[in-house]
């Protein structure tokens, strides 16, 4: 078992990091299009909190599960977890 909220926050932080160095490899606007929540933070946990507050009545666990499920199933589009070298 693992802490879903920590994994979701870590995924978001990884996506933010890759987006900074290679914006074409991670489309952060997909997150806004999917849930209507802008990625205007520097921390995955902050975005997860905003997502939970705006879309899941403050339920961080549900927001984290949904984020991971959508990422795994490809609903967020193709995203790289490592920047190109």
Buried (B, 14 or more C-beta within 10 A) or exposed (E): EEEBBEBBBEBBBBBBBBBEEEEEBBBBEBBEEBBEBEBEBEEBBBBBBBBBBBBBEEBBBBBBBBBBEBBEEEEBBEBBEEEEE
